[in-house]
Amino acid sequence: MNNLEASMFAVIETGSKQYHIKVGDVIKVEQLQGEVGSVIELDKVLSAGDKIGDPLLSNAMIKAEVLEQKKTDKIIVFKKKRRHNYRRKQGHRQLITVLKIKEIVS
C-alpha cells in the first residue's frame, strides 16, 4: 500500500452520499459509530488520485478522526391544505459526525 501525497484527493461514499476529500479536510457525514478522538477507517473509496474503482477501489481506505458527534440545526416540515383546516408542523434534527481526514491509503 502506498500513501498518496497530501495534495491528492479521493472520493468516498458514506451514508449514501459521496464526498470529495483530501488530507486535512473536515467533513460532516451522517452519524457513524465512534467516540470523539478515535480514528475510524472508511473503506468505500470510489477513486483516489488517478485511480478509479469499478465501482470501489480494493485495498484503499481513508483514516479519519472523529471530532464531534452532534445534531444539525432544526428544520421545520410544514404541511398545509388550503380551505380544509389541515395543518401539520414537525421539526427534525439529523444526527451527524464531524470527521477530520488524517490519511488516504491506496
PAZAPA-4460 file (N, C-alpha, C; in steps of 0.05 Angstrom, whole numbers, plus 32768, in hexadecimal, padded with zeros to 4 digits):
% residues 106
    n_x    n_y    n_z   ca_x   ca_y   ca_z    c_x    c_y    c_z   seq   type   mol
   8011   7FE8   8000   8000   8000   8000   8012   8019   8000     1      M     A
   800A   802C   7FF0   8019   8045   7FEE   8008   805B   7FFA     2      N     A
   8016   806D   8009   8008   8085   8013   8009   809A   7FFD     3      N     A
   7FF2   80A5   7FF6   7FF0   80B9   7FE1   7FF9   80D4   7FEC     4      L     A
   8002   80E6   7FDB   800A   8100   7FE3   7FF3   810F   7FF0     5      E     A
   7FFA   8123   8001   7FE6   8133   800E   7FD5   8143   7FFA     6      A     A
   7FE0   8149   7FE3   7FD2   8158   7FCF   7FBE   8147   7FBF     7      S     A
   7FC1   812D   7FC1   7FAF   811B   7FB3   7F94   811B   7FC1     8      M     A
   7F7F   8113   7FB1   7F64   8113   7FBC   7F59   80F7   7FB9     9      F     A
   7F42   80F3   7FC5   7F34   80DA   7FC4   7F16   80E0   7FC4    10      A     A
   7F07   80CD   7FBA   7EE9   80CE   7FBB   7EE0   80B6   7FCA    11      V     A
   7ED2   80BB   7FE0   7EC8   80A6   7FF1   7EA9   80A6   7FF2    12      I     A
   7E9E   8090   7FFA   7E81   808E   7FFE   7E7B   8086   801A    13      E     A
   7E6A   8095   8027   7E61   808D   8042   7E45   8099   8046    14      T     A
   7E33   808A   8051   7E18   8094   8055   7E09   8099   803B    15      G     A
   7E0F   808A   8026   7E03   808C   800B   7E09   80A7   7FFE    16      S     A
   7E1E   80B4   8007   7E27   80CD   7FFB   7E45   80CB   7FF4    17      K     A
   7E4D   80DA   7FE1   7E69   80DA   7FD8   7E77   80F4   7FE0    18      Q     A
   7E90   80F2   7FE9   7E9F   8109   7FF2   7EBA   810A   7FE4    19      Y     A
   7EC1   8122   7FDB   7EDB   8127   7FCE   7EED   8132   7FE4    20      H     A
   7F02   8123   7FEC   7F12   812A   8003   7F30   812A   7FFC    21      I     A
   7F3F   8137   800E   7F5C   8135   800E   7F66   8136   802B    22      K     A
   7F7F   8131   8030   7F89   8130   804B   7F86   814B   8058    23      V     A
   7F7C   814B   8071   7F78   8164   807F   7F5C   816F   807E    24      G     A
   7F4B   8165   806B   7F2F   816F   8069   7F1F   8167   8082    25      D     A
   7F0C   8178   8088   7EF9   8172   809D   7EDD   8170   8090    26      V     A
   7ED1   8158   8092   7EB7   8154   8085   7EA2   814B   809A    27      I     A
   7E89   8150   8093   7E72   8148   80A3   7E63   8132   8094    28      K     A
   7E61   811B   80A1   7E54   8104   8094   7E3E   80FA   80A6    29      V     A
   7E2C   80E9   809B   7E18   80DD   80AC   7E25   80CD   80C2    30      E     A
   7E17   80C9   80D8   7E23   80BE   80F0   7E31   80A4   80EC    31      Q     A
   7E4A   80A2   80F6   7E5A   808A   80F5   7E61   8083   8112    32      L     A
   7E65   8069   8117   7E6C   8060   8132   7E89   8067   8138    33      Q     A
   7E8E   8072   814F   7EA9   8079   8157   7EA9   808F   816C    34      G     A
   7EBC   808D   817E   7EBF   80A0   8194   7ECF   80B8   818A    35      E     A
   7ECA   80CF   8196   7ED9   80E8   818F   7EF6   80E3   8195    36      V     A
   7F07   80E9   8181   7F24   80E5   8184   7F2E   80CB   8178    37      G     A
   7F1C   80B8   8172   7F25   809F   8167   7F29   80A1   8149    38      S     A
   7F38   808F   813E   7F3D   808E   8121   7F2D   8078   8115    39      V     A
   7F1D   807F   8100   7F0D   806A   80F2   7F18   8067   80D5    40      I     A
   7F12   8051   80C9   7F1B   804B   80AE   7F02   8049   809C    41      E     A
   7F03   8058   8086   7EEE   8057   8072   7EF9   8048   805A    42      L     A
   7EEB   8032   8053   7EF6   8020   803E   7EE7   8022   8024    43      D     A
   7ED2   8032   8022   7EC3   8035   8009   7ED0   804C   7FF9    44      K     A
   7EE7   8047   7FEC   7EF5   805B   7FDD   7EEF   8057   7FC0    45      V     A
   7EE4   806B   7FB3   7EDC   8069   7F97   7EF4   8070   7F84    46      L     A
   7F04   8084   7F8C   7F1C   808B   7F7D   7F30   8098   7F90    47      S     A
   7F49   8096   7F89   7F5F   80A2   7F99   7F75   80AA   7F85    48      A     A
   7F7A   80C4   7F84   7F8E   80CE   7F71   7F85   80C8   7F55    49      G     A
   7F96   80BA   7F46   7F90   80B4   7F2A   7F84   8098   7F27    50      D     A
   7F7F   808A   7F3D   7F73   8070   7F3D   7F55   8072   7F40    51      K     A
   7F46   8063   7F2F   7F29   8063   7F30   7F20   8046   7F34    52      I     A
   7F0E   8042   7F47   7F05   8027   7F4D   7EEE   801F   7F3B    53      G     A
   7EE7   8005   7F3D   7ED2   7FFA   7F2C   7EC0   7FE8   7F3D    54      D     A
   7EAF   7FF1   7F4E   7EA9   800D   7F56   7EBB   8016   7F6D    55      P     A
   7EC7   8004   7F7C   7ED8   800C   7F92   7EF5   8004   7F8D    56      L     A
   7F07   8012   7F9A   7F24   800B   7F99   7F29   7FF5   7FAF    57      L     A
   7F36   7FE0   7FA7   7F3D   7FCC   7FBB   7F56   7FD5   7FC9    58      S     A
   7F59   7FCD   7FE2   7F70   7FD3   7FF3   7F74   7FF1   7FF7    59      N     A
   7F5F   8001   7FF4   7F61   801E   7FF9   7F50   8025   8011    60      A     A
   7F5A   8038   8021   7F4A   8040   8038   7F52   805C   8040    61      M     A
   7F40   8069   804F   7F44   8084   8059   7F44   8082   8077    62      I     A
   7F58   808E   8084   7F59   808F   80A1   7F51   80AB   80A9    63      K     A
   7F3C   80AD   80BB   7F31   80C7   80C3   7F2E   80C7   80E2    64      A     A
   7F32   80DE   80ED   7F2E   80E1   810A   7F12   80ED   810F    65      E     A
   7F04   80E2   8123   7EEA   80EC   812B   7EEE   8105   813C    66      V     A
   7EE5   811C   8132   7EE8   8135   8141   7ECF   813A   8153    67      L     A
   7EB8   8132   8149   7E9F   8139   8158   7E88   8127   814F    68      E     A
   7E77   8120   8162   7E5D   8113   815C   7E47   8127   8165    69      Q     A
   7E37   8130   8152   7E23   8144   8159   7E0A   8142   8147    70      K     A
   7DF8   8155   814B   7DE0   8157   813B   7DE2   8171   812A    71      K     A
   7DD6   8170   8113   7DD6   8188   8102   7DC1   819C   810C    72      T     A
   7DC0   81B3   8100   7DAB   81C6   8106   7D8F   81BA   80FF    73      D     A
   7D7B   81C3   810D   7D60   81B9   8109   7D55   81C3   80EF    74      K     A
   7D49   81B1   80E0   7D39   81B9   80C8   7D1C   81B4   80CF    75      I     A
   7D0B   81C5   80C4   7CEE   81C4   80C8   7CE1   81B8   80B0    76      I     A
   7CD1   81A3   80B4   7CC1   8197   809F   7CA4   81A0   80A4    77      V     A
   7C99   81B0   8092   7C7E   81BB   8096   7C6D   81B3   807E    78      F     A
   7C57   81A6   8084   7C44   819E   806F   7C2A   81AD   8073    79      K     A
   7C1D   81B5   805D   7C04   81C4   805F   7BF4   81BF   8046    80      K     A
   7BDA   81BC   804A   7BC7   81BA   8033   7BB3   81D1   8036    81      K     A
   7BB2   81E1   8022   7BA1   81F9   8023   7B83   81F1   8026    82      R     A
   7B76   8201   8036   7B59   81FF   803A   7B4F   81E4   8045    83      R     A
   7B61   81D4   8050   7B59   81BB   805C   7B61   81B9   807A    84      H     A
   7B6A   81CF   8086   7B72   81CF   80A2   7B86   81B9   80A8    85      N     A
   7B99   81B5   8096   7BAD   81A0   8099   7BC9   81AE   809B    86      Y     A
   7BD5   81AB   80B3   7BF0   81B6   80B7   7BFF   81A3   80C8    87      R     A
   7C18   819C   80C0   7C29   818B   80D0   7C45   8198   80D1    88      R     A
   7C50   819B   80E9   7C6A   81A6   80EC   7C7B   8192   80FB    89      K     A
   7C93   818D   80F0   7CA5   8179   80FC   7CC1   8183   80F9    90      Q     A
   7CD2   817F   810D   7CEE   8186   810B   7D00   816E   810A    91      G     A
   7D18   8171   80FF   7D2A   815B   80FC   7D47   8164   8100    92      H     A
   7D57   8155   810F   7D73   815B   8112   7D83   8141   810C    93      R     A
   7D93   8142   80F7   7DA2   812B   80ED   7DBA   8127   80FF    94      Q     A
   7DC1   810E   8106   7DD9   8107   8114   7DF0   8106   8100    95      L     A
   7E06   8114   8106   7E1D   8114   80F4   7E37   810F   8104    96      I     A
   7E4B   8108   80F5   7E66   8104   8100   7E79   8117   80F0    97      T     A
   7E89   8126   80FF   7E9D   8138   80F2   7EB7   8129   80F2    98      V     A
   7EC3   8126   80DA   7EDB   8117   80D6   7EF2   8129   80CB    99      L     A
   7F0A   8124   80D4   7F22   8131   80C8   7F32   811B   80BB   100      K     A
   7F37   811F   80A1   7F45   810B   8091   7F63   810C   8099   101      I     A
   7F6D   80F5   80A2   7F89   80F3   80AA   7F9B   80E7   8095   102      K     A
   7F91   80D2   8086   7FA3   80C4   8074   7F92   80B7   805E   103      E     A
   7F9E   80B7   8046   7F92   80A9   802F   7FA5   8092   8028   104      I     A
   7F9C   807A   802C   7FAD   8062   8026   7FA2   8054   800E   105      V     A
   7FB3   8050   7FFA   7FAA   8043   7FE2   7FBC   802A   7FDC   106      S     A
***
